[in-house]
Every structure is written in structure tokens, then in C-alpha cells.
Amino acid sequence: MDEKKKKMGFNIIKSDPTDGHKGFGKGALSLDNVSPVFIDIEAGEAEIDVGAMHARSAIEKGIKFLPNQDEVPNGKPYWLIWVTIDRREEGPYYAGVTACYMTVDRSIRRGYKSLPEHVNRMDKSLKRHIIVDHMDDKSKQVLAQFLRNHNEALWNNSSDELKQGLLVQ
């Protein structure tokens, strides 16, 4: 994985884009505070790739995704984690964290992912849900370590639900 990409950080918390618009756009969700994190399950590595916001990450480029996992029997497994950052009185924190499974077989330029699941999980992350219980234990530990190493303050301000969901004490 490219060293340059590993240094990329989470999207920065911006001010409310609907400020001053008297209701126009109220209730709309902003993607400004969401970042996609990929976990290479086999390598046990995590990295941020903002290209995933539009299915243009390094992992997804050049791959035709199919809705049936059986059509990609030799696919390399990944987790795409949608991480939403928010701010409260104590400071910024990881507010929404949801995981989606996918596989990629570069040799045949095919992959498996459930597009509706990916869209719905991004939406759930935006709405401050924690959905990580279906992840394998190794990947949960990789994600917990990645989030903690990225920013200890964000991790410390995060909910117990997230910490317990990632099996971190």
C-alpha cells in the first residue's frame, strides 16, 4: 500500500453547510464528515481512501462488481468501513462506524459487493450508528488500533458502544 496514501487523514469537520439558508436543505445529510477506511483482511492493514466515496478507491478501480459472491470465488476479502466524525461538548469523536464486506479478484477484474448494503451502511454511519458486530475479530482489532492511532482524543471521546463493539477494553 502506497506510503503517500497512508498519511491521508479523515475528512475535517466543517461548519453546517445549511447555515443561513432558512430551512432550504435542512434535514439533508452532509458527506463532509465521512471517511472510508479499507481493511485488507488477509494483511491485517487499514487505510483511508477517500476515492471510495464515489467507488473510485485504489481497490475498486478497474473492477466490475457483481452482486453474487459465488461469481468471484478467488476474491481477496476487504472491509469498507464508513467512519463519521462529529463534535460534542467533550470534543470531536467517532460518531458513526459501519462495516461492509467486499471481495476483489484483480486477475479477472471482478469483485463482489452489495451496492445497496454499501449505500445503506454509509447512511447509517451518517446517522451515528455503530454496526461492526458482523466483522471478524482480527479485523475489529485492526480497526480499533487504526482509529486509536489515528487520533487518541477522537477515540477517547467515542462511545462505549463503539469500543465494546470492537472488543477493546
Buried (B, 14 or more C-beta within 10 A) or exposed (E): BEEEBEEEEBBEEEEEEBEEEEEEEEEEEEEBBBBBBBBBBEEEEBBBBBBBBEBEBBBBEEBEBBEEBEEBEEBBBBBBBBBBBBEEEEEBBBBBBBBBBBBBBEEBEBBBBBEEBBEBBBBBBBEEBBBBEEBEEEBBBBBBBBBBEBBEEBBEBBBEEBBEBBEBE
